[in-house]
Amino acid sequence: MRLHVGCAMWTHAPWRGRLLPHPLPPDERLRAYATWCNAVEGNTTFYATPSRSTVETWARQTDPGFRFVVKLPKPITHERRLMGADEDLHAFLDAIEPLGPRAHALWIQLPGSFGPADTGVLAAFLGRLPRAYRYAVEVRHRAFFDDPRAARLLERVLSGAGAEWVPFDTTVLFRSPPTSDAERDAWSKKPRVPLRTAALTDRPIVRYIGRDDPERTAEGWRHWVDAVAGWLREGRSPTVFVHTPDNADALTLARRFHDDVRAEVPGVEPLPEPVSRGPAPEEPLTLF
């Protein structure tokens, strides 16, 4: 059994020199990150479709078992709202093709205004997508969580396309008032939606955001440890992404989550030993 864990990015200033070697050239940063985690969110593709040559460097830095959950570009999901975006979609699919099996799922994050009335648009879009990829959909409209009929309709559409419903668990973040600038910023930007722990496919994907305090973050993921352990026992292959408002300790927290699950399911394959900041400097030679 293999549990995949990761973060929202593979390079982050607070990690440099503390958790990851520094300096590192850009084409080596993902390789270093991949010794800590075996998955990553592809958030950058939301803002711009990368060049094919850039994606080729991502593939070279990771083994085929590494998982990218790659977000569809903003013009497709937020500007055109899944309609009339074939040209952008084809350009995106061509760009990420070098990832091969590393492209675990294409992530369709929809705006908060995309509600139950738009479910038919989503169904038509999923029906046009190539079957070569898996798909995962994140919705943020409250009706999908509060209205059982809307939730059932969305589940039917996703299940019919073999797509997963990606929960973004922000419940710990909003459980008590923010205590840092990063938490205040997250409060203003992250969606406030109820917790959802059901999986639709054999490859569930979870996004979890805690607090800047690592202990509060770990306390808040207990229900996910239980859910993921259950999925693994059922033969599913989950991927879990751990966020915090400042993400300063996200790398170590992702591994800690993996350890917590392995304590429940010892058969889970361990993560590799992470790279350190680099070798300690050699002591200068002396005569004595």
N, C-alpha and C positions, 0 to 999 in steps of 0.2 A: 504494500500500500504506500502511496506517495501523496503527501499533502503539500500543496504549493502555497507559499506565503510571499508577500511582497509589500512594496510601498508605492506611493504615488509618483515617485521619480527615482532615478538611479544616481543622480548627482544633486548634492545639497550642501551649501556652504558650511553649515555646522558639523557636517560629517568629516570634512577634509582635515587631515592631520590628526583627528581624534579617533575616528572609526575606519577611515579609508586612507590609503597612502596619498600624500600630497607633496609636490605637485604631480599630476598625472595628465598626459595629453588627452584630448577629448576622445580619441579612438581607443582609449584603454579604461575609461571610467566605468562603462557598463560591465566590462570583464571583472573589475574589482567588486562592483556591486553584486554580481552573480555568484560570488563566493559567500555572500551573506544570505541572499534570498534566491529563490528559484522561480520568481514571477515578478512582473512589474506592470503597473498601469501605464498605458500609452496615452497620457493626457496631452502631450504636445501636438499630436496629430489633429486635435480639435481645432487648433488655431491656424495650422497650415499643413498641407499635405507635404511630407518630406520628399526629397529627391530619392530616386531608386538607389543611387550610389550611397546615400546616407543609410538607408535601410540595409544595404549589403554589409555595411560596417557593423550594424547591430547584430546581424546574423553571425558574422565572423567572431564576435566576442562572446557568444553564448552557445551552449550545446543544444542539440535538437529537442531535449526535454524541457528546456526553459520555456516559460509561458509569458507571452505578451497578450494582454487584453487591450486591444487597440481601439481608441475612440474614433468614431466617424467624425469628419470635419463639420464645423459649425455651419457652413453654408448648406449642408444637406439636412441637418437635423433642426436647426434653429431659424435659419433664414428662409429656406424653402419648405421647411416642415414636411420633408420626405416626398415632396411632389416636384416633378420637373428637374430633378437633380442628377439625371443619368450621366451627364458629362463629368461632373465632379466625382461621382461614385466610381466611374470607370478609371479615372485618373488615380484615385485613391487605391483602388484594388491593384492597379498595375504597380504602384509605388511599393506596396507592402508585400508583393509577391515573393521577394527574396527571403522573407522570414520562414517560408515553408511551414513545417509543423509547429514552429514556435508561435505562430499566430493562433493562439488558443481559442480566442473568440473575438469577433468584431462587436464593439460596444456601442450601442445606440442609446445615447443619453438624450432624453427628450426634455424640452423646456417645461416649466411649471404650468404654462398655459395650455399644454397639450393634454386634453382631458378625454373623458369617455366618448364624447361626440366625435373624436378623431380616431377612434379605434379602427374604423374601417380603412382609414388612410394607412395606418400602421400595418394592417393585414395585407393590403395590396402591395405595400413596399416590401414586406417580408417575402411575399410570394414571388417577387421579381428578382430576389437576390440569388446569386449562384450558390449551389449546394456544396461547393468545395469548402465553405467555411461554416463554423458554428457562429451563432449570434446570441447576444445578451442585451436585454433592454432594461434601461433604468427610467422609471417614470417618477414624476414629482408632484403631480396633481393630487390633491388630498382626496378627491372622490374615489380614486382607485384603492385607497386604504380605508375610507369611511363607509363606502357604499358597497355592500356585498355583491350586488348585481353587476356593478362596474368591474369589481375585482374578478368575478367569475368570467365575464366576457373577455377581459384581458388575458386571463389564464387560458381560455379556449384558443384565442388567437395565437398566443405564444406556443402553446403545446402543439397546435396544428403545424407550426413552422419549425418545431424542434428547438425553439429558442428559450433561453433562461430569463427569469425575472430577477434582476440584480437589486437586492436590498442595500440601501445606504443607511446604516444604523447611526443616527445622531442622538439617540436618546440619552446617552451619558453626557454628551456635550451640553445638552439643554436641561439637565437635571437640576443644576444649581447655577447661580449667576457667574459670569466670567470673572477671572482673577488676573488676567494678563492681557496685554494688547493683542496678542495672537488669538486668544480665546474670544475677545470682544469682536475682532474681525471675523472670526468663524461664525459667531452668533449672527452677524449681519448678512452672511452669505450662504450658509448651509441650509438645506431644506429641513423643515420641522415636520416629519411624517412619522406615523406610528411604526413600531417594530414589526417586521415581517420575517419569519424564519422558514417558510416553506420552500422546498426545492421542486422545480418542474422537470429537471433533466438529471442525467447521471453526472453532470459536471457543474454543480452549483458554484456561483461566484458571490462573495460577500465583500462589501466595503464597510469598514467600521472606523469611526472616529471617536477617540476618547478625549482626554484632557492633556494639558501640558505636564501634569504630574503623572509619571509612569505608573505609580501604584494605583491611582484612581482609574487609569486606563485599563490596567490588568483586572481590577475588581469588576469593571463593567463588562468585560467580555466573557464572563463565566458561562452565560447561556449559549454563547457561540462555541465555546469549547465542547459543551454537551451536544449541541446540534451537529457540529463537524465530526465529532467522534461517532455519532449515530450514523451519519452519512457514510463514513468510511466503513463501518461494519456492514452497511447495506451494499457495499461494492461501488459506491459513488466516488468521484475524484474531485474534491473541492479545491477552490482557490480562494484565499482570504487575503485581503489587503488591509493593513493597519495604518491608520492616519492618527496624527495628533494635530492640534492647531498650529504648532510651530514645527512639527516633524523632526525636532532635534534628536529625539531618541527612537524614531520610527524603525530604524534598522534593527536595533537591539530588541525592540518590542515585538517585531514580526517574528524573530527567532524565539522569543520567550513564549509567544502564542503557540508556535510549533511545538515547543517543549511541553507546554501544558496539555496539548492534545496527545502527544506521545505518552505522557504519563497515564492517560486513559486508554490509549490504544498502542501498546508497545510495539506492534508489528509495523508501525509507520516507519518508512525509511528516514534515517537522520539526514539533516542538512550537512553540506560540506563544512569543513573548518574555514572560517572567514579569514581573509587577509587582514593583516594588522596595518598599522600606520607605515610599516616598512621596517627593515632591519635596523637595529640599534647602531649608532655610529661606533666605529671601531675606536678603541682606546689608542691614543698616540703612543708610538714606540718610545721607550726610554732605555737608558743604559742599565737600570736597576729594577 
